[in-house]
Amino acid sequence: MAPRPFWKGYLKLSLVTCPVAMMPATSETEKVRFHTLNRKSGNRVVSQYVDSVTGKPVDEDDEVKGYPRGEDEYVLLEDDELESVGLESTRTIDIEMFVPADSIGPIWYDKPHYLTPDDPVGEEAFSVIRDAMASTGMVGVSRLVMYRRERAVMLEPRDKGIVLWTLRYGDEVRDEENYFGGIGSEKADPELMTLVKTLIDERTRSWDPKMVDDPVQHRLLDIIAAKKKGRKRPAASAKSEPEKPSNVINIMDALKKSIASEKKPGKRK
């Protein structure tokens, strides 16, 4: 059963508008979460804002946003001032432009959401926008207020629906040249490339969501289940120190040995 939409509004392209609904494409509800408790009383510990100088609790009505302009000096901004710089409409995804789908690198992607038509009447308009993007290899770029902040979003056609990605802000993504600029530009040896491609082929599998299972979560659930039943927690497996890689002097020999190891009976699954 699909979860209820957490956002409803309109998808707009020029004069074409249709009602849409949006749901997060990912979920963290199954994650093991903990509360912080007072070990002596067993009660939950709660947090609250306190004045950094007086140490006294601050009432919610007295909390205000401040932008630092010097040491212990701030420009205070009221809620209405913050709201005045936002979008006029928080319920319309107005597609402002389109860009080639492969021009936005994955590093800009933040959170994915499923976007669907919200009534049968608007389904045709939704479908034609979706199919037109798919046939031209384009994705839409818009802005939307989500999670209390205005965000740039990307609309990507996917099967019968659209995946709406929130995008990271421009100042959040670091310039790759600062990190990759010092790496040499020499082309790899063709013979070495052939061997690495062979190794890649030996390790190629079909995608399966089980590949990204969380083993730590499973072990935590085992401990919790044992404690619920009053049993001792499962014995922790001894952690061995990772073996230090030896200095590889001859890459060719190392690759040949790797390929031979991959081809051993029972190695490939």
HELIX and SHEET records of a PDB file:
HELIX    1   1 GLU A   60  ASP A   62  5                                   3    
HELIX    2   2 ASP A   79  SER A   84  1                                   6    
HELIX    3   3 ALA A  101  SER A  103  5                                   3    
HELIX    4   4 PRO A  106  TRP A  108  5                                   3    
HELIX    5   5 PRO A  120  GLY A  122  5                                   3    
HELIX    6   6 GLU A  123  THR A  136  1                                  14    
HELIX    7   7 GLY A  170  GLU A  172  5                                   3    
HELIX    8   8 GLU A  177  PHE A  180  1                                   4    
HELIX    9   9 PRO A  190  GLU A  202  1                                  13    
HELIX   10  10 PRO A  209  VAL A  212  5                                   4    
HELIX   11  11 PRO A  215  LYS A  228  1                                  14    
HELIX   12  12 ILE A  251  GLU A  262  1                                  12    
SHEET    1   A 8 THR A  92  ASP A  94  0                                        
SHEET    2   A 8 TRP A   7  LEU A  13  1                                        
SHEET    3   A 8 VAL A  16  PRO A  24 -1                                        
SHEET    4   A 8 TYR A 109  PRO A 117 -1                                        
SHEET    5   A 8 GLY A 161  LEU A 167 -1                                        
SHEET    6   A 8 ARG A 149  ARG A 158 -1                                        
SHEET    7   A 8 MET A 138  MET A 146 -1                                        
SHEET    8   A 8 MET A  97  PRO A 100 -1                                        
SHEET    1   B 2 LYS A  65  GLY A  70  0                                        
SHEET    2   B 2 GLU A  73  LEU A  77 -1                                        
END                                                                             
